Amino acid sequence: MGRVKNQIHPVDKHVGEKLRSQRMLSGMSQTELGDFVDLTFQQIQKYERGANRVSASRLYEFCKVFKVPFDFFLQGFSGDITEKAANGMSDNAQASFDSGEDMMTKRETITLVRAYYNIKDEKLRKQLLEMAKTMASK
């Protein structure tokens, strides 16, 4: 039972990716987030990579920092949470992470979203959205 040595569990990876994405969307560095929850930036890095598991109490602290509900960090996980997943990785869980990095956790996406919401003129923001949709459909 448990994790195979040096193997990252898909749930830990998912939680780490959500943590990284939320931190970046908030415009926070790993050091700044660590200061909020009394951790070093190296510990934050390990959580974000999924190398270290996030305890429930630590997850609660992250939820308070980002003002998100407790289940936020598990939302979107599509793995098969069964005994097989608890013992290592199920085929479904592994497949959900082998397909590559989720576009919502990419730095480019996060930078684009932050820039978009920094546009104060709502009309201009909507025009930009429509232009992007048009360009994407071609």
Sequence and secondary structure as in RCSB ss.txt:
>XXXX:A:sequence
MGRVKNQIHPVDKHVGEKLRSQRMLSGMSQTELGDFVDLTFQQIQKYERGANRVSASRLYEFCKVFKVPFDFFLQ
GFSGDITEKAANGMSDNAQASFDSGEDMMTKRETITLVRAYYNIKDEKLRKQLLEMAKTMASK
>XXXX:A:secstr
    TT   HHHHHHHHHHHHHHHHTT  HHHHHHHHT  HHHHHHHHHTSS   HHHHHHHHHHHT  GGGGGT
T  S  SHHHHTS  HHHHHHHHT   GGGSHHHHHHHHHHHT   HHHHHHHHHHHHHHHT 
